[in-house]
Amino acid sequence: MVRSRVLGWATVLVLANCTSVDRVAGPARWPETKGGSSESRSTPNELMREGTELARALALGLAVEPIRLALRDALRDSPYSEHKLLFHDLLQTQMGKSLITKAAARSGLAEATLLAYTRDLPALELYLPSRQHRVSWKGSADIRTAFYLPGRPPSAAFAVDGGALVPDWNQTPGFPILMLQPAEARIPRLDRRTAPTSLAVQDPEEDQLAVGWLSPTGELMDLGRVMRSSSGWTVEPTGCVEPRGGARDRIGPQACDIGTTNPPDYTRLKGLQVFGVCDNDLCGLGDDNEFEFRATVGATGARATLRVEGVPSNYASNSLSLAIISTTPAVAGVIEIKTVETDGWPSADDNFPYVTYQPNTVGPVPLGPADNGRGWPLKEQPYIGPFDPVKVAVVYGWP
């Protein structure tokens, strides 16, 4: 049930008795331009047509059980949030090649046509958006495929016999949906299991959150130190990490003095609640929210961004300790933190500002020296009025 008010933040749990310290393997990934561009020259209508035809052909190819089972295994082995696969990478595997060959044979479209679609469309990812489907689908033939272009709901979901059905995207479909859509950044999950406990894509007890940082120049960086206790996660950068471009970044929250005898204190995200936020308005598939917490130090202009992926539409945790920037308001003065839910191309990101009424202001959280452990209610733009529901609540703190 979606709630429209902030729950009380009585306390912020301090993580203790951490049971593991580990560096998560697997690189952070930005959408590549190979096999598709970040922006296509085709019109949205052409992209929808090509993507929809490709999705239907893939559904027909998945009529072959060994291909379905191989796809399930590939999804299960993905290190990324929500077990996403980069579609271009999949096509380089033997299973991907077999899928395209069978899709072409059963759809009547030439294999060259399907591959041309993948080049014309933006870089794509393939995954099961609904957690309910990820923990239940074991390779059965009831799966349906769909193509989604942000801002345009899928025109249909296709069965392995090619039949089309238009589900209510505001409800979780009673059959698994395999979504093909423009790729976003992918960050390794915090919970990386070496021994899955089920035959489904995702274990029921698996935590799907993924955490990473963006440098001031926008480079996505890998995880550093990860500690898990019975109450939640502590995550912080450690050492210098390699951004996408290959050059080390020494400015952001993962400044290279981490790992020395006197590492900096961090401003951290310690609590997060989400109330009915639907990524790209596909509320029935609900788990696919990617939030960024963009910090700017008022006195110096220093910037850093924490990115958290795999946040469900309704979520609550007051046992987080996720580093945002390597200073605190107690040291640096006011730090403004902007909350954004990012969407794939071509859709615009969604902003969640802090709103006050006396005086009327709409903007980032102005985190000051006296605000350690304070809860902040956020609303979603476009802002309407004081009776608009709170959609996100955050707690920021530092040692």
C-alpha positions in Angstrom: 0.0 0.0 0.0 1.4 3.4 -0.9 1.7 5.8 2.0 1.6 9.5 1.6 3.2 10.8 4.8 6.7 10.4 6.3 7.1 7.8 8.9 8.6 9.0 12.1 12.4 8.9 12.3 12.8 8.3 16.0 16.3 7.0 15.7 19.0 6.2 13.2 20.6 2.9 13.8 24.4 2.8 14.1 25.9 -0.1 12.3 27.9 -2.4 14.5 29.1 -5.9 14.7 29.8 -6.1 10.9 30.0 -9.6 9.8 32.0 -9.1 6.6 34.3 -6.7 4.8 34.7 -7.3 1.1 35.4 -5.6 -2.1 32.7 -6.4 -4.6 34.0 -7.8 -7.8 32.7 -6.7 -11.2 33.0 -3.4 -12.9 30.6 -0.5 -12.9 29.2 -0.1 -16.4 28.0 2.8 -18.4 25.8 2.1 -21.5 28.2 1.5 -24.4 27.8 3.1 -27.8 28.7 -0.1 -29.7 25.7 -2.1 -30.9 23.6 1.0 -30.5 24.1 4.7 -29.7 23.2 6.6 -26.6 20.9 8.6 -28.9 19.6 7.3 -32.2 19.0 9.3 -35.4 15.7 7.5 -35.8 12.4 9.1 -34.6 10.7 7.7 -31.5 8.0 6.1 -33.6 10.6 4.3 -35.7 12.5 3.2 -32.6 9.2 1.9 -31.0 8.5 -0.1 -34.2 11.9 -1.6 -34.5 12.2 -2.4 -30.7 8.7 -3.9 -30.7 9.5 -6.1 -33.7 12.7 -7.2 -32.1 11.0 -8.0 -28.8 8.4 -10.1 -30.6 11.1 -12.0 -32.5 13.0 -12.7 -29.3 9.8 -14.1 -27.7 9.5 -16.5 -30.6 13.1 -17.5 -30.2 12.5 -18.2 -26.5 10.1 -21.0 -27.5 13.2 -23.3 -27.5 13.6 -24.5 -23.9 17.4 -24.9 -23.9 17.7 -21.2 -25.0 15.3 -20.1 -22.3 17.3 -22.0 -19.6 20.5 -20.6 -20.9 19.0 -17.1 -20.7 17.9 -17.8 -17.2 21.4 -18.8 -16.2 22.9 -15.7 -17.8 20.5 -13.5 -16.0 21.2 -15.3 -12.7 24.9 -14.9 -13.2 24.7 -11.2 -13.9 26.6 -9.2 -11.2 24.5 -6.1 -11.7 21.5 -4.7 -9.9 18.3 -6.5 -10.8 20.4 -9.1 -12.8 20.6 -6.9 -15.9 22.3 -8.0 -19.1 23.7 -5.7 -21.7 22.0 -6.9 -24.8 25.0 -6.3 -27.1 27.2 -8.5 -24.8 24.6 -11.2 -24.8 24.6 -11.3 -28.6 28.3 -12.1 -28.6 27.7 -15.4 -26.7 26.7 -18.7 -28.2 23.4 -18.5 -26.5 22.7 -15.0 -27.9 23.7 -16.0 -31.4 21.4 -19.0 -31.1 18.6 -16.8 -29.8 18.9 -14.4 -32.8 19.0 -17.2 -35.3 15.9 -18.9 -33.9 14.1 -15.6 -33.6 14.8 -14.8 -37.2 13.7 -18.3 -38.3 10.4 -18.2 -36.4 9.5 -14.5 -37.0 10.1 -14.4 -40.7 12.5 -11.5 -40.3 16.0 -11.8 -41.7 18.7 -12.2 -39.1 20.4 -9.3 -40.7 17.3 -7.2 -40.1 17.2 -8.0 -36.4 20.9 -7.2 -36.1 20.3 -3.9 -37.9 17.7 -3.0 -35.4 20.2 -3.5 -32.6 22.6 -1.1 -34.3 19.9 1.5 -34.9 18.4 1.4 -31.4 20.2 2.9 -28.4 22.4 0.5 -26.4 19.9 -1.9 -24.8 19.6 -3.9 -21.6 17.6 -7.1 -21.0 16.1 -8.0 -17.6 13.0 -8.9 -15.6 12.0 -5.6 -14.0 9.7 -7.1 -11.3 11.4 -8.7 -8.3 8.4 -11.0 -8.0 9.2 -12.4 -11.5 13.0 -12.6 -10.8 12.5 -14.8 -7.7 9.9 -17.0 -9.4 10.9 -17.5 -13.1 13.0 -20.7 -13.6 12.9 -20.8 -17.4 9.3 -21.7 -18.0 7.5 -21.0 -21.3 5.1 -18.5 -19.8 7.5 -15.6 -20.2 6.6 -12.7 -22.4 8.8 -10.0 -23.9 8.2 -6.3 -24.3 10.1 -3.3 -25.6 10.1 -0.1 -23.5 11.2 3.4 -24.6 11.1 5.7 -21.6 8.1 7.9 -21.8 6.3 5.4 -24.0 4.7 2.4 -22.4 5.3 -0.9 -24.2 2.7 -1.5 -26.9 2.3 -5.2 -26.0 3.9 -8.2 -24.3 4.6 -11.1 -26.6 4.3 -14.8 -25.8 6.6 -17.5 -27.2 4.0 -18.3 -29.8 4.1 -14.6 -31.0 0.7 -13.8 -29.5 0.3 -10.2 -28.2 -1.3 -9.1 -24.9 -1.5 -5.5 -23.5 -1.3 -5.8 -19.7 -2.2 -3.2 -17.2 1.2 -1.8 -16.5 0.0 -0.4 -13.2 -0.4 -3.9 -11.9 2.2 -6.7 -11.7 1.4 -9.0 -14.6 0.6 -12.6 -13.6 3.3 -13.8 -16.0 7.0 -12.9 -16.1 8.0 -9.9 -18.3 11.4 -9.8 -20.0 12.0 -6.2 -20.8 14.2 -4.8 -23.6 14.9 -1.1 -23.0 17.6 1.6 -23.4 20.5 0.8 -21.1 21.4 2.8 -18.0 24.5 2.6 -15.8 24.8 -0.8 -14.1 26.6 -1.1 -10.7 27.5 -4.5 -9.0 25.0 -5.5 -6.4 26.0 -5.4 -2.7 24.7 -8.9 -2.2 26.8 -11.1 -4.5 26.0 -14.8 -4.0 28.4 -17.4 -5.1 26.0 -20.3 -4.3 22.4 -19.5 -5.4 19.8 -21.2 -3.3 17.2 -21.5 -6.0 16.8 -22.2 -9.7 15.2 -18.8 -10.3 17.0 -15.7 -11.6 17.2 -14.2 -8.1 17.2 -15.8 -4.6 14.2 -14.6 -2.5 16.5 -13.4 0.3 18.9 -11.5 -1.9 19.3 -7.8 -1.3 19.1 -6.1 -4.7 20.6 -2.7 -3.8 23.7 -1.6 -5.7 25.8 1.4 -4.7 28.4 3.5 -6.6 29.8 7.0 -7.0 30.0 9.5 -9.8 33.1 11.7 -10.0 32.7 15.5 -10.5 33.2 14.8 -14.3 30.4 12.2 -14.3 32.5 9.0 -14.3 30.9 6.0 -12.7 33.2 4.4 -10.1 33.3 0.9 -8.5 32.4 0.0 -5.0 35.0 0.2 -2.3 34.6 -1.2 1.2 31.4 -3.1 1.9 30.3 -4.1 5.4 27.1 -6.0 6.3 25.7 -6.4 9.7 22.4 -7.8 10.9 20.9 -4.3 10.7 22.1 -3.1 7.3 24.9 -2.0 5.0 27.9 0.3 5.4 29.5 1.3 2.1 32.4 3.6 1.5 35.1 4.1 -1.2 38.5 2.7 -0.5 41.8 3.7 -2.2 41.9 5.2 -5.7 39.5 3.6 -8.1 39.6 3.6 -11.9 36.7 5.5 -13.5 35.4 4.6 -17.0 37.9 6.8 -18.8 40.9 5.1 -17.2 42.4 8.2 -15.4 42.3 8.3 -11.6 40.0 10.9 -10.1 41.4 12.5 -6.9 38.6 15.0 -6.3 35.4 13.2 -5.5 34.2 11.4 -2.4 36.7 8.6 -3.1 39.6 10.9 -2.6 42.9 9.0 -2.5 43.6 9.6 1.2 41.1 6.8 2.0 43.1 3.9 3.4 45.6 6.2 5.2 45.8 6.4 8.9 43.5 9.4 9.0 40.7 8.9 6.5 38.2 11.7 6.2 34.8 11.7 7.9 31.9 11.3 5.4 28.5 12.8 5.1 26.4 9.7 4.7 22.9 8.6 3.7 21.7 6.9 6.8 18.0 6.5 6.2 15.9 6.2 3.0 12.1 5.8 2.6 10.3 5.7 -0.7 6.5 6.0 -1.1 5.1 4.7 -4.4 7.8 6.1 -6.7 7.5 4.2 -10.1 10.4 4.4 -12.4 9.2 5.7 -15.8 5.6 5.3 -14.5 5.6 1.5 -15.0 4.1 1.0 -11.5 3.3 -2.6 -11.9 6.9 -3.6 -12.5 8.0 -1.4 -9.6 11.5 -2.3 -8.5 13.5 -0.3 -11.0 14.4 3.0 -9.3 17.9 4.5 -9.5 18.5 7.4 -7.1 21.3 9.8 -7.1 22.2 12.0 -4.1 24.2 14.9 -5.5 26.2 16.9 -2.9 27.7 20.3 -3.3 29.8 22.1 -0.6 28.5 25.6 -0.4 31.8 27.2 0.6 34.0 25.6 -2.0 31.8 24.2 -4.7 33.3 20.7 -4.2 30.9 18.1 -5.6 30.2 14.3 -5.3 27.4 12.0 -6.1 26.2 8.8 -4.5 24.2 6.5 -6.8 21.9 3.8 -5.4 20.2 1.3 -7.8 17.5 -1.3 -7.3 15.4 0.7 -4.9 11.8 -0.7 -4.9 8.7 1.6 -5.3 8.0 1.3 -1.6 11.1 1.0 0.5 12.2 1.8 4.1 15.6 1.4 5.8 17.0 3.4 8.7 20.1 1.2 8.9 22.1 2.4 6.0 25.5 4.1 6.1 26.4 5.1 2.5 29.2 7.6 2.0 28.3 10.6 -0.2 31.1 13.1 0.2 34.4 13.1 2.1 33.6 16.0 4.4 30.8 17.0 6.7 28.8 20.2 7.5 30.6 20.2 10.9 33.9 20.9 8.9 32.8 22.5 5.7 29.6 24.3 6.5 26.4 23.8 4.6 26.3 21.0 2.1 23.4 21.0 -0.4 22.2 17.6 -1.5 19.9 17.2 -4.4 17.9 13.9 -4.8 17.2 12.7 -8.4 15.6 9.5 -9.7 17.4 8.9 -13.1 15.6 7.6 -16.2 17.0 6.2 -19.4 17.3 8.1 -22.7 15.2 9.9 -23.9 13.2 10.5 -20.7 14.1 13.3 -18.3 15.2 12.6 -14.7 12.7 13.0 -11.8 13.6 15.6 -9.2 12.7 15.3 -5.5 13.2 18.6 -3.8 12.9 19.7 -0.2 10.0 22.1 0.2 9.4 24.8 2.8 6.5 27.3 3.1 7.7 30.2 5.3 9.3 31.3 3.1 8.3 29.2 0.1 11.4 27.5 -1.2 11.9 24.4 -3.4 15.4 23.0 -3.7 18.1 20.7 -2.4 18.4 19.7 1.2 20.5 22.5 3.0 22.4 20.2 5.3 23.9 22.3 8.1 26.1 21.6 11.1 23.1 21.2 13.4 21.4 18.7 11.1 23.2 15.4 11.9 20.6 12.7 12.0 17.7 14.9 10.9 15.0 13.5 8.6 14.0 15.4 5.4 10.7 14.9 3.6 10.9 15.3 -0.2 8.2 15.9 -2.8 8.3 15.2 -6.5 8.4 17.9 -9.1 6.4 19.4 -10.6 5.5 20.7 -7.2 1.8 21.5 -6.8 1.1 22.6 -3.2 1.4 21.9 0.5 -1.0 18.9 0.3 1.2 17.1 -2.3 2.3 13.8 -0.8 5.8 13.2 0.4 7.4 10.7 -2.0 10.9 10.3 -0.5 12.3 10.8 3.0 16.1 10.9 3.8 18.3 11.0 6.8 21.8 12.4 6.5 24.5 12.1 9.2 28.2 11.8 10.0 30.3 10.4 12.8 
